[in-house]
Amino acid sequence: MARIAAGADHAGVQLKDVLVAHLRELGHDVADCGTWGLDRVDYPDFGEAVARKVAAGEAELGLCVCGTGIGIAMAANKVAGVRAATVHDVTSARLTRQHNDANVICLGERLVGAELAKDALDAFLAAAFEGGRHGPRVAKIDALLPGDRTRDETS
Ligand code: RB5
């Protein structure tokens, strides 16, 4: 069983709550970072909250939901060490773990039904990074820094 951080904005909270309940039924330890109601909030705040837990090692994996799953992924991906992937299908959910070593799955409540979202989440959790030829590629992703800076410019 995994420790999973979950977060959503107002446009994703209902799907997030369904998925958090699903994860807990499966026995996972979920840190729910909110939001917890339908009041309008800003998705970057929740993408960041999930990403920081994953980056700090407080959660092995993250789950983010907004209206499309896109904006919250953009925010989460600003945190070093986080590889957040927006998925709309089971195959993408599996492949982004196997090939990209994604550690945050992002879903869009306005685009994906709850049953498909559960199946995609299950596929994401069941898959493992394949390493091999994918290892150096993922390392190149992690070597990129926000703001188009290079490592040399920051040293
Ligand atoms: C909120 O209206 C919506 O813009 C947000 O949930 C998300 O879809 C952004 O990417």
Backbone and ligand atoms as CSV (ligand in chain L), in Angstrom:
chain,resi,resn,atom,element,x,y,z
A,1,MET,N,N,0.840,-1.193,0.000
A,1,MET,CA,C,0.000,0.000,0.000
A,1,MET,C,C,0.878,1.247,0.000
A,2,ALA,N,N,0.390,2.272,-0.638
A,2,ALA,CA,C,1.206,3.482,-0.814
A,2,ALA,C,C,0.641,4.642,-0.002
A,3,ARG,N,N,1.530,5.597,0.298
A,3,ARG,CA,C,1.078,6.868,0.864
A,3,ARG,C,C,0.900,7.821,-0.313
A,4,ILE,N,N,-0.294,8.355,-0.454
A,4,ILE,CA,C,-0.649,9.133,-1.636
A,4,ILE,C,C,-1.198,10.489,-1.198
A,5,ALA,N,N,-0.657,11.560,-1.759
A,5,ALA,CA,C,-1.181,12.908,-1.514
A,5,ALA,C,C,-2.190,13.238,-2.601
A,6,ALA,N,N,-3.331,13.795,-2.208
A,6,ALA,CA,C,-4.383,14.116,-3.173
A,6,ALA,C,C,-4.795,15.574,-3.026
A,7,GLY,N,N,-5.094,16.205,-4.160
A,7,GLY,CA,C,-5.534,17.589,-4.109
A,7,GLY,C,C,-6.350,17.940,-5.338
A,8,ALA,N,N,-7.198,18.954,-5.185
A,8,ALA,CA,C,-8.063,19.377,-6.291
A,8,ALA,C,C,-8.515,20.806,-6.063
A,9,ASP,N,N,-8.938,21.451,-7.135
A,9,ASP,CA,C,-9.629,22.727,-6.988
A,9,ASP,C,C,-11.136,22.462,-6.966
A,10,HIS,N,N,-11.922,23.541,-7.006
A,10,HIS,CA,C,-13.380,23.400,-6.923
A,10,HIS,C,C,-13.954,22.624,-8.108
A,11,ALA,N,N,-13.253,22.676,-9.249
A,11,ALA,CA,C,-13.745,21.988,-10.447
A,11,ALA,C,C,-13.373,20.513,-10.460
A,12,GLY,N,N,-12.549,20.119,-9.495
A,12,GLY,CA,C,-12.137,18.716,-9.443
A,12,GLY,C,C,-12.443,18.040,-8.132
A,13,VAL,N,N,-13.021,18.791,-7.197
A,13,VAL,CA,C,-13.154,18.256,-5.832
A,13,VAL,C,C,-14.082,17.049,-5.745
A,14,GLN,N,N,-15.105,17.027,-6.576
A,14,GLN,CA,C,-16.042,15.895,-6.446
A,14,GLN,C,C,-15.400,14.594,-6.936
A,15,LEU,N,N,-14.647,14.691,-8.022
A,15,LEU,CA,C,-13.926,13.502,-8.492
A,15,LEU,C,C,-12.803,13.146,-7.514
A,16,LYS,N,N,-12.127,14.160,-6.997
A,16,LYS,CA,C,-11.058,13.892,-6.010
A,16,LYS,C,C,-11.633,13.130,-4.822
A,17,ASP,N,N,-12.796,13.542,-4.330
A,17,ASP,CA,C,-13.376,12.864,-3.164
A,17,ASP,C,C,-13.730,11.404,-3.483
A,18,VAL,N,N,-14.250,11.168,-4.686
A,18,VAL,CA,C,-14.552,9.786,-5.109
A,18,VAL,C,C,-13.269,8.955,-5.137
A,19,LEU,N,N,-12.208,9.549,-5.680
A,19,LEU,CA,C,-10.954,8.803,-5.823
A,19,LEU,C,C,-10.251,8.608,-4.484
A,20,VAL,N,N,-10.356,9.581,-3.608
A,20,VAL,CA,C,-9.775,9.411,-2.263
A,20,VAL,C,C,-10.488,8.265,-1.540
A,21,ALA,N,N,-11.815,8.226,-1.644
A,21,ALA,CA,C,-12.571,7.131,-1.008
A,21,ALA,C,C,-12.175,5.795,-1.619
A,22,HIS,N,N,-12.007,5.782,-2.933
A,22,HIS,CA,C,-11.589,4.561,-3.627
A,22,HIS,C,C,-10.215,4.100,-3.130
A,23,LEU,N,N,-9.293,5.027,-3.019
A,23,LEU,CA,C,-7.945,4.664,-2.551
A,23,LEU,C,C,-7.981,4.139,-1.123
A,24,ARG,N,N,-8.777,4.779,-0.285
A,24,ARG,CA,C,-8.853,4.330,1.120
A,24,ARG,C,C,-9.497,2.962,1.218
A,25,GLU,N,N,-10.488,2.695,0.364
A,25,GLU,CA,C,-11.095,1.354,0.341
A,25,GLU,C,C,-10.069,0.291,-0.017
A,26,LEU,N,N,-9.133,0.669,-0.877
A,26,LEU,CA,C,-8.086,-0.273,-1.280
A,26,LEU,C,C,-7.001,-0.416,-0.217
A,27,GLY,N,N,-7.040,0.450,0.796
A,27,GLY,CA,C,-6.082,0.357,1.893
A,27,GLY,C,C,-4.927,1.326,1.818
A,28,HIS,N,N,-4.957,2.239,0.856
A,28,HIS,CA,C,-3.871,3.220,0.754
A,28,HIS,C,C,-4.020,4.293,1.840
A,29,ASP,N,N,-2.891,4.879,2.181
A,29,ASP,CA,C,-2.845,5.946,3.180
A,29,ASP,C,C,-2.876,7.272,2.419
A,30,VAL,N,N,-4.001,7.987,2.489
A,30,VAL,CA,C,-4.169,9.192,1.672
A,30,VAL,C,C,-4.065,10.451,2.528
A,31,ALA,N,N,-3.199,11.358,2.110
A,31,ALA,CA,C,-3.141,12.692,2.712
A,31,ALA,C,C,-3.959,13.612,1.811
A,32,ASP,N,N,-5.136,14.007,2.273
A,32,ASP,CA,C,-6.029,14.852,1.471
A,32,ASP,C,C,-5.669,16.312,1.701
A,33,CYS,N,N,-5.097,16.941,0.674
A,33,CYS,CA,C,-4.629,18.330,0.769
A,33,CYS,C,C,-5.727,19.335,0.411
A,34,GLY,N,N,-6.970,18.879,0.224
A,34,GLY,CA,C,-8.063,19.762,-0.152
A,34,GLY,C,C,-8.107,19.988,-1.659
A,35,THR,N,N,-8.980,20.807,-2.069
A,35,THR,CA,C,-9.975,21.559,-1.342
A,35,THR,C,C,-11.094,20.626,-0.881
A,36,TRP,N,N,-11.985,21.162,-0.034
A,36,TRP,CA,C,-13.020,20.290,0.521
A,36,TRP,C,C,-14.434,20.793,0.239
A,37,GLY,N,N,-14.583,21.736,-0.633
A,37,GLY,CA,C,-15.920,22.247,-0.950
A,37,GLY,C,C,-15.934,22.840,-2.337
A,38,LEU,N,N,-17.075,23.399,-2.695
A,38,LEU,CA,C,-17.241,23.904,-4.052
A,38,LEU,C,C,-16.919,25.394,-4.198
A,39,ASP,N,N,-16.494,26.031,-3.114
A,39,ASP,CA,C,-16.091,27.436,-3.228
A,39,ASP,C,C,-14.902,27.555,-4.178
A,40,ARG,N,N,-14.907,28.607,-4.979
A,40,ARG,CA,C,-13.839,28.773,-5.974
A,40,ARG,C,C,-12.483,28.957,-5.302
A,41,VAL,N,N,-11.522,28.208,-5.774
A,41,VAL,CA,C,-10.148,28.305,-5.295
A,41,VAL,C,C,-9.229,28.285,-6.522
A,42,ASP,N,N,-7.943,28.412,-6.295
A,42,ASP,CA,C,-6.979,28.443,-7.401
A,42,ASP,C,C,-6.226,27.120,-7.480
A,43,TYR,N,N,-6.330,26.462,-8.627
A,43,TYR,CA,C,-5.732,25.126,-8.758
A,43,TYR,C,C,-4.218,25.080,-8.498
A,44,PRO,N,N,-3.439,26.148,-8.786
A,44,PRO,CA,C,-1.998,26.019,-8.502
A,44,PRO,C,C,-1.701,25.748,-7.030
A,45,ASP,N,N,-2.533,26.275,-6.139
A,45,ASP,CA,C,-2.278,26.077,-4.704
A,45,ASP,C,C,-2.342,24.596,-4.339
A,46,PHE,N,N,-3.231,23.877,-4.975
A,46,PHE,CA,C,-3.430,22.466,-4.626
A,46,PHE,C,C,-2.452,21.563,-5.384
A,47,GLY,N,N,-2.114,21.968,-6.599
A,47,GLY,CA,C,-1.057,21.248,-7.311
A,47,GLY,C,C,0.268,21.370,-6.575
A,48,GLU,N,N,0.527,22.553,-6.059
A,48,GLU,CA,C,1.772,22.768,-5.305
A,48,GLU,C,C,1.757,21.954,-4.008
A,49,ALA,N,N,0.631,21.945,-3.308
A,49,ALA,CA,C,0.557,21.221,-2.021
A,49,ALA,C,C,0.841,19.737,-2.213
A,50,VAL,N,N,0.245,19.153,-3.244
A,50,VAL,CA,C,0.486,17.733,-3.531
A,50,VAL,C,C,1.939,17.521,-3.933
A,51,ALA,N,N,2.422,18.367,-4.819
A,51,ALA,CA,C,3.791,18.208,-5.330
A,51,ALA,C,C,4.819,18.321,-4.219
A,52,ARG,N,N,4.613,19.244,-3.292
A,52,ARG,CA,C,5.595,19.413,-2.217
A,52,ARG,C,C,5.632,18.180,-1.316
A,53,LYS,N,N,4.498,17.541,-1.102
A,53,LYS,CA,C,4.499,16.310,-0.292
A,53,LYS,C,C,5.257,15.193,-1.012
A,54,VAL,N,N,5.063,15.104,-2.310
A,54,VAL,CA,C,5.778,14.074,-3.078
A,54,VAL,C,C,7.275,14.387,-3.097
A,55,ALA,N,N,7.613,15.637,-3.358
A,55,ALA,CA,C,9.033,16.014,-3.438
A,55,ALA,C,C,9.744,15.816,-2.105
A,56,ALA,N,N,9.019,16.018,-1.014
A,56,ALA,CA,C,9.611,15.876,0.324
A,56,ALA,C,C,9.667,14.419,0.782
A,57,GLY,N,N,9.072,13.526,0.000
A,57,GLY,CA,C,9.050,12.120,0.400
A,57,GLY,C,C,7.974,11.800,1.420
A,58,GLU,N,N,7.087,12.770,1.679
A,58,GLU,CA,C,5.983,12.517,2.609
A,58,GLU,C,C,4.895,11.681,1.943
A,59,ALA,N,N,4.902,11.658,0.647
A,59,ALA,CA,C,4.000,10.791,-0.128
A,59,ALA,C,C,4.808,10.182,-1.271
A,60,GLU,N,N,4.523,8.930,-1.574
A,60,GLU,CA,C,5.228,8.284,-2.685
A,60,GLU,C,C,4.672,8.746,-4.026
A,61,LEU,N,N,3.376,8.990,-4.038
A,61,LEU,CA,C,2.691,9.357,-5.276
A,61,LEU,C,C,1.677,10.452,-4.989
A,62,GLY,N,N,1.264,11.147,-6.061
A,62,GLY,CA,C,0.263,12.192,-5.912
A,62,GLY,C,C,-0.884,12.015,-6.890
A,63,LEU,N,N,-2.023,12.541,-6.501
A,63,LEU,CA,C,-3.230,12.562,-7.332
A,63,LEU,C,C,-3.739,13.988,-7.354
A,64,CYS,N,N,-3.876,14.558,-8.545
A,64,CYS,CA,C,-4.380,15.922,-8.688
A,64,CYS,C,C,-5.582,15.924,-9.621
A,65,VAL,N,N,-6.582,16.701,-9.269
A,65,VAL,CA,C,-7.763,16.828,-10.124
A,65,VAL,C,C,-8.140,18.301,-10.234
A,66,CYS,N,N,-8.367,18.758,-11.443
A,66,CYS,CA,C,-9.000,20.058,-11.665
A,66,CYS,C,C,-10.027,19.851,-12.776
A,67,GLY,N,N,-10.484,20.925,-13.409
A,67,GLY,CA,C,-11.501,20.746,-14.433
A,67,GLY,C,C,-11.002,19.902,-15.599
A,68,THR,N,N,-9.794,20.195,-16.024
A,68,THR,CA,C,-9.202,19.476,-17.156
A,68,THR,C,C,-8.058,18.549,-16.767
A,69,GLY,N,N,-7.512,18.737,-15.583
A,69,GLY,CA,C,-6.295,18.013,-15.185
A,69,GLY,C,C,-5.040,18.641,-15.758
A,70,ILE,N,N,-5.189,19.743,-16.440
A,70,ILE,CA,C,-4.038,20.351,-17.112
A,70,ILE,C,C,-3.374,21.430,-16.247
A,71,GLY,N,N,-4.159,22.389,-15.792
A,71,GLY,CA,C,-3.564,23.488,-15.027
A,71,GLY,C,C,-2.890,22.999,-13.758
A,72,ILE,N,N,-3.516,22.060,-13.090
A,72,ILE,CA,C,-2.961,21.571,-11.822
A,72,ILE,C,C,-1.678,20.779,-12.080
A,73,ALA,N,N,-1.594,20.137,-13.245
A,73,ALA,CA,C,-0.356,19.438,-13.616
A,73,ALA,C,C,0.751,20.441,-13.910
A,74,MET,N,N,0.406,21.525,-14.587
A,74,MET,CA,C,1.415,22.556,-14.865
A,74,MET,C,C,2.014,23.083,-13.575
A,75,ALA,N,N,1.165,23.311,-12.590
A,75,ALA,CA,C,1.648,23.807,-11.297
A,75,ALA,C,C,2.515,22.765,-10.605
A,76,ALA,N,N,2.034,21.533,-10.551
A,76,ALA,CA,C,2.783,20.476,-9.845
A,76,ALA,C,C,4.157,20.273,-10.471
A,77,ASN,N,N,4.233,20.408,-11.782
A,77,ASN,CA,C,5.502,20.155,-12.467
A,77,ASN,C,C,6.547,21.243,-12.224
A,78,LYS,N,N,6.180,22.329,-11.588
A,78,LYS,CA,C,7.151,23.363,-11.229
A,78,LYS,C,C,8.000,22.956,-10.029
A,79,VAL,N,N,7.565,21.944,-9.306
A,79,VAL,CA,C,8.289,21.517,-8.101
A,79,VAL,C,C,9.319,20.461,-8.500
A,80,ALA,N,N,10.565,20.702,-8.161
A,80,ALA,CA,C,11.657,19.800,-8.560
A,80,ALA,C,C,11.407,18.386,-8.058
A,81,GLY,N,N,11.634,17.441,-8.942
A,81,GLY,CA,C,11.466,16.027,-8.577
A,81,GLY,C,C,10.087,15.487,-8.863
A,82,VAL,N,N,9.176,16.382,-9.232
A,82,VAL,CA,C,7.813,15.942,-9.530
A,82,VAL,C,C,7.646,15.782,-11.038
A,83,ARG,N,N,7.038,14.674,-11.410
A,83,ARG,CA,C,6.691,14.412,-12.811
A,83,ARG,C,C,5.203,14.110,-12.842
A,84,ALA,N,N,4.443,15.150,-13.142
A,84,ALA,CA,C,2.982,15.049,-13.124
A,84,ALA,C,C,2.473,14.857,-14.548
A,85,ALA,N,N,1.582,13.894,-14.724
A,85,ALA,CA,C,1.059,13.587,-16.053
A,85,ALA,C,C,-0.461,13.677,-16.057
A,86,THR,N,N,-0.978,14.419,-17.025
A,86,THR,CA,C,-2.423,14.477,-17.234
A,86,THR,C,C,-2.818,13.305,-18.120
A,87,VAL,N,N,-3.781,12.522,-17.663
A,87,VAL,CA,C,-4.207,11.363,-18.459
A,87,VAL,C,C,-5.733,11.358,-18.586
A,88,HIS,N,N,-6.169,10.782,-19.707
A,88,HIS,CA,C,-7.605,10.675,-19.968
A,88,HIS,C,C,-8.018,9.240,-20.248
A,89,ASP,N,N,-7.076,8.313,-20.111
A,89,ASP,CA,C,-7.370,6.923,-20.450
A,89,ASP,C,C,-6.443,6.013,-19.655
A,90,VAL,N,N,-6.805,4.736,-19.621
A,90,VAL,CA,C,-6.077,3.752,-18.815
A,90,VAL,C,C,-4.675,3.510,-19.375
A,91,THR,N,N,-4.567,3.472,-20.696
A,91,THR,CA,C,-3.262,3.174,-21.295
A,91,THR,C,C,-2.244,4.269,-20.984
A,92,SER,N,N,-2.659,5.522,-21.107
A,92,SER,CA,C,-1.742,6.625,-20.778
A,92,SER,C,C,-1.339,6.568,-19.313
A,93,ALA,N,N,-2.289,6.222,-18.451
A,93,ALA,CA,C,-1.991,6.143,-17.018
A,93,ALA,C,C,-0.923,5.086,-16.747
A,94,ARG,N,N,-1.022,3.949,-17.413
A,94,ARG,CA,C,-0.027,2.880,-17.241
A,94,ARG,C,C,1.323,3.286,-17.832
A,95,LEU,N,N,1.282,3.808,-19.060
A,95,LEU,CA,C,2.533,4.116,-19.751
A,95,LEU,C,C,3.310,5.256,-19.104
A,96,THR,N,N,2.615,6.207,-18.509
A,96,THR,CA,C,3.360,7.325,-17.912
A,96,THR,C,C,4.107,6.884,-16.660
A,97,ARG,N,N,3.642,5.811,-16.011
A,97,ARG,CA,C,4.428,5.221,-14.917
A,97,ARG,C,C,5.588,4.419,-15.497
A,98,GLN,N,N,5.287,3.593,-16.489
A,98,GLN,CA,C,6.302,2.679,-17.025
A,98,GLN,C,C,7.433,3.409,-17.742
A,99,HIS,N,N,7.098,4.457,-18.477
A,99,HIS,CA,C,8.099,5.125,-19.322
A,99,HIS,C,C,8.603,6.446,-18.752
A,100,ASN,N,N,7.726,7.213,-18.112
A,100,ASN,CA,C,8.111,8.548,-17.632
A,100,ASN,C,C,8.379,8.578,-16.134
A,101,ASP,N,N,8.149,7.468,-15.460
A,101,ASP,CA,C,8.265,7.422,-13.994
A,101,ASP,C,C,7.437,8.540,-13.353
A,102,ALA,N,N,6.278,8.783,-13.931
A,102,ALA,CA,C,5.402,9.819,-13.366
A,102,ALA,C,C,5.105,9.499,-11.907
A,103,ASN,N,N,5.152,10.535,-11.073
A,103,ASN,CA,C,4.828,10.310,-9.664
A,103,ASN,C,C,3.579,11.069,-9.217
A,104,VAL,N,N,2.965,11.779,-10.140
A,104,VAL,CA,C,1.678,12.432,-9.860
A,104,VAL,C,C,0.758,12.200,-11.055
A,105,ILE,N,N,-0.410,11.675,-10.807
A,105,ILE,CA,C,-1.408,11.494,-11.866
A,105,ILE,C,C,-2.426,12.630,-11.760
A,106,CYS,N,N,-2.759,13.215,-12.911
A,106,CYS,CA,C,-3.687,14.346,-12.951
A,106,CYS,C,C,-4.868,13.995,-13.850
A,107,LEU,N,N,-6.049,14.301,-13.363
A,107,LEU,CA,C,-7.286,13.953,-14.074
A,107,LEU,C,C,-8.206,15.169,-14.135
A,108,GLY,N,N,-9.046,15.211,-15.160
A,108,GLY,CA,C,-9.977,16.314,-15.338
A,108,GLY,C,C,-11.405,15.881,-15.069
A,109,GLU,N,N,-11.978,16.439,-14.023
A,109,GLU,CA,C,-13.345,16.054,-13.658
A,109,GLU,C,C,-14.351,16.382,-14.751
A,110,ARG,N,N,-14.083,17.458,-15.521
A,110,ARG,CA,C,-15.021,17.863,-16.562
A,110,ARG,C,C,-14.871,17.029,-17.831
A,111,LEU,N,N,-13.860,16.182,-17.861
A,111,LEU,CA,C,-13.559,15.426,-19.077
A,111,LEU,C,C,-13.644,13.925,-18.920
A,112,VAL,N,N,-13.459,13.445,-17.710
A,112,VAL,CA,C,-13.330,12.005,-17.479
A,112,VAL,C,C,-14.372,11.567,-16.446
A,113,GLY,N,N,-15.100,10.515,-16.743
A,113,GLY,CA,C,-16.081,9.988,-15.801
A,113,GLY,C,C,-15.409,9.288,-14.631
A,114,ALA,N,N,-16.171,9.114,-13.564
A,114,ALA,CA,C,-15.598,8.565,-12.336
A,114,ALA,C,C,-15.100,7.131,-12.514
A,115,GLU,N,N,-15.804,6.325,-13.291
A,115,GLU,CA,C,-15.379,4.925,-13.444
A,115,GLU,C,C,-14.083,4.836,-14.233
A,116,LEU,N,N,-13.990,5.625,-15.298
A,116,LEU,CA,C,-12.746,5.659,-16.068
A,116,LEU,C,C,-11.608,6.203,-15.207
A,117,ALA,N,N,-11.905,7.212,-14.430
A,117,ALA,CA,C,-10.874,7.792,-13.570
A,117,ALA,C,C,-10.364,6.755,-12.569
A,118,LYS,N,N,-11.260,5.978,-11.994
A,118,LYS,CA,C,-10.838,4.932,-11.050
A,118,LYS,C,C,-9.957,3.904,-11.754
A,119,ASP,N,N,-10.372,3.485,-12.944
A,119,ASP,CA,C,-9.585,2.493,-13.697
A,119,ASP,C,C,-8.205,3.049,-14.051
A,120,ALA,N,N,-8.162,4.321,-14.446
A,120,ALA,CA,C,-6.872,4.938,-14.785
A,120,ALA,C,C,-5.979,5.015,-13.548
A,121,LEU,N,N,-6.576,5.393,-12.437
A,121,LEU,CA,C,-5.809,5.475,-11.187
A,121,LEU,C,C,-5.289,4.093,-10.790
A,122,ASP,N,N,-6.123,3.088,-10.907
A,122,ASP,CA,C,-5.696,1.716,-10.582
A,122,ASP,C,C,-4.542,1.278,-11.483
A,123,ALA,N,N,-4.633,1.614,-12.770
A,123,ALA,CA,C,-3.569,1.240,-13.707
A,123,ALA,C,C,-2.271,1.955,-13.370
A,124,PHE,N,N,-2.389,3.222,-12.995
A,124,PHE,CA,C,-1.219,4.019,-12.593
A,124,PHE,C,C,-0.541,3.372,-11.384
A,125,LEU,N,N,-1.336,2.978,-10.403
A,125,LEU,CA,C,-0.775,2.406,-9.173
A,125,LEU,C,C,-0.185,1.020,-9.401
A,126,ALA,N,N,-0.773,0.277,-10.321
A,126,ALA,CA,C,-0.316,-1.098,-10.557
A,126,ALA,C,C,0.962,-1.153,-11.383
A,127,ALA,N,N,1.220,-0.102,-12.149
A,127,ALA,CA,C,2.381,-0.102,-13.044
A,127,ALA,C,C,3.641,0.312,-12.290
A,128,ALA,N,N,4.778,-0.045,-12.865
A,128,ALA,CA,C,6.068,0.329,-12.274
A,128,ALA,C,C,6.980,0.867,-13.372
A,129,PHE,N,N,7.887,1.744,-12.985
A,129,PHE,CA,C,8.863,2.294,-13.936
A,129,PHE,C,C,9.714,1.161,-14.492
A,130,GLU,N,N,9.872,1.147,-15.801
A,130,GLU,CA,C,10.607,0.067,-16.445
A,130,GLU,C,C,12.113,0.294,-16.467
A,131,GLY,N,N,12.560,1.511,-16.198
A,131,GLY,CA,C,13.996,1.788,-16.213
A,131,GLY,C,C,14.565,1.586,-17.601
A,132,GLY,N,N,15.768,0.998,-17.668
A,132,GLY,CA,C,16.389,0.734,-18.962
A,132,GLY,C,C,16.562,1.999,-19.775
A,133,ARG,N,N,16.132,1.950,-21.032
A,133,ARG,CA,C,16.319,3.096,-21.932
A,133,ARG,C,C,15.579,4.336,-21.450
A,134,HIS,N,N,14.569,4.123,-20.596
A,134,HIS,CA,C,13.794,5.270,-20.111
A,134,HIS,C,C,14.534,6.047,-19.018
A,135,GLY,N,N,15.479,5.399,-18.366
A,135,GLY,CA,C,16.171,6.028,-17.239
A,135,GLY,C,C,16.865,7.332,-17.604
A,136,PRO,N,N,17.725,7.334,-18.626
A,136,PRO,CA,C,18.430,8.581,-18.977
A,136,PRO,C,C,17.475,9.678,-19.448
A,137,ARG,N,N,16.365,9.294,-20.048
A,137,ARG,CA,C,15.403,10.303,-20.527
A,137,ARG,C,C,14.728,10.994,-19.348
A,138,VAL,N,N,14.351,10.196,-18.377
A,138,VAL,CA,C,13.726,10.784,-17.186
A,138,VAL,C,C,14.745,11.640,-16.441
A,139,ALA,N,N,16.004,11.199,-16.420
A,139,ALA,CA,C,17.045,11.998,-15.767
A,139,ALA,C,C,17.187,13.354,-16.463
A,140,LYS,N,N,17.013,13.380,-17.781
A,140,LYS,CA,C,17.082,14.658,-18.501
A,140,LYS,C,C,15.907,15.566,-18.132
A,141,ILE,N,N,14.740,14.971,-17.917
A,141,ILE,CA,C,13.599,15.779,-17.457
A,141,ILE,C,C,13.938,16.407,-16.113
A,142,ASP,N,N,14.459,15.585,-15.218
A,142,ASP,CA,C,14.725,16.076,-13.860
A,142,ASP,C,C,15.854,17.097,-13.829
A,143,ALA,N,N,16.726,17.058,-14.838
A,143,ALA,CA,C,17.847,18.016,-14.884
A,143,ALA,C,C,17.395,19.391,-15.358
A,144,LEU,N,N,16.222,19.462,-15.986
A,144,LEU,CA,C,15.708,20.758,-16.424
A,144,LEU,C,C,15.233,21.545,-15.211
A,145,LEU,N,N,15.565,22.828,-15.207
A,145,LEU,CA,C,15.155,23.659,-14.079
A,145,LEU,C,C,14.098,24.657,-14.534
A,146,PRO,N,N,13.222,25.084,-13.614
A,146,PRO,CA,C,12.213,26.083,-13.975
A,146,PRO,C,C,12.856,27.373,-14.470
A,147,GLY,N,N,12.172,28.070,-15.334
A,147,GLY,CA,C,12.637,29.368,-15.796
A,147,GLY,C,C,13.712,29.265,-16.853
A,148,ASP,N,N,13.889,28.081,-17.433
A,148,ASP,CA,C,14.841,27.886,-18.522
A,148,ASP,C,C,16.267,28.200,-18.106
A,149,ARG,N,N,16.576,27.999,-16.810
A,149,ARG,CA,C,17.952,28.182,-16.360
A,149,ARG,C,C,18.693,26.859,-16.516
A,150,THR,N,N,19.967,26.929,-16.704
A,150,THR,CA,C,20.762,25.704,-16.730
A,150,THR,C,C,21.396,25.520,-15.361
A,151,ARG,N,N,21.876,24.312,-15.104
A,151,ARG,CA,C,22.529,24.070,-13.817
A,151,ARG,C,C,23.743,24.984,-13.654
A,152,ASP,N,N,24.486,25.235,-14.763
A,152,ASP,CA,C,25.679,26.077,-14.677
A,152,ASP,C,C,25.326,27.485,-14.214
A,153,GLU,N,N,24.180,28.010,-14.696
A,153,GLU,CA,C,23.806,29.385,-14.351
A,153,GLU,C,C,23.455,29.524,-12.874
A,154,THR,N,N,23.110,28.412,-12.233
A,154,THR,CA,C,22.685,28.518,-10.845
A,154,THR,C,C,23.831,28.224,-9.874
A,155,SER,N,N,24.949,27.749,-10.397
A,155,SER,CA,C,26.044,27.371,-9.477
A,155,SER,C,C,26.947,28.572,-9.200
L,1,RB5,C1,C,-11.413,26.136,-13.169
L,1,RB5,O1,O,-12.496,26.795,-13.729
L,1,RB5,C2,C,-10.571,25.484,-14.254
L,1,RB5,O2,O,-9.995,26.448,-15.054
L,1,RB5,C3,C,-9.523,24.574,-13.656
L,1,RB5,O3,O,-10.118,23.611,-12.863
L,1,RB5,C4,C,-8.668,23.783,-14.631
L,1,RB5,O4,O,-9.448,23.159,-15.598
L,1,RB5,C5,C,-7.505,24.486,-15.185
L,1,RB5,O5,O,-6.671,23.890,-15.868
